[in-house]
Amino acid sequence: MAKEIVVDNDDCIGCGNCTELLPEVFELNDDSVSQVIPGSWESASKEDIEQAMEECSGQCIDWK
């Protein structure tokens, strides 16, 4: 089973680092917190996703 990306919205500060790095995978919702665009992450490289995880100011992006 493939891993899935999750964003802990309680820890997200809405800095937008993830949306700048991977706008095809992440977006800010109406509450200005990050969310994964459904079905989008499978086309991104694991390295790019892990870079977004590392550069997340809230450290709220992880694999499920």
Backbone hydrogen bonds, N-H to C=O, Kabsch-Sander energy under -0.5 kcal/mol:
donor,donor_aa,acceptor,acceptor_aa,energy
6,V,62,D,-2.9
8,D,60,C,-2.8
9,N,7,V,-1.1
11,D,8,D,-1.4
12,C,8,D,-1.2
20,E,16,G,-2.0
21,L,17,N,-2.2
22,L,18,C,-2.9
25,V,22,L,-2.1
26,F,22,L,-2.7
27,E,35,Q,-2.2
29,N,33,V,-2.9
32,S,29,N,-2.2
35,Q,27,E,-2.2
37,I,25,V,-3.3
40,S,37,I,-2.3
43,S,40,S,-1.4
44,A,41,W,-1.2
49,I,45,S,-2.2
50,E,46,K,-2.5
51,Q,47,E,-1.9
52,A,48,D,-2.0
53,M,49,I,-2.1
54,E,50,E,-2.3
55,E,51,Q,-2.3
56,C,53,M,-0.8
57,S,55,E,-0.5
59,Q,56,C,-1.0
62,D,6,V,-2.4
64,K,4,E,-3.1
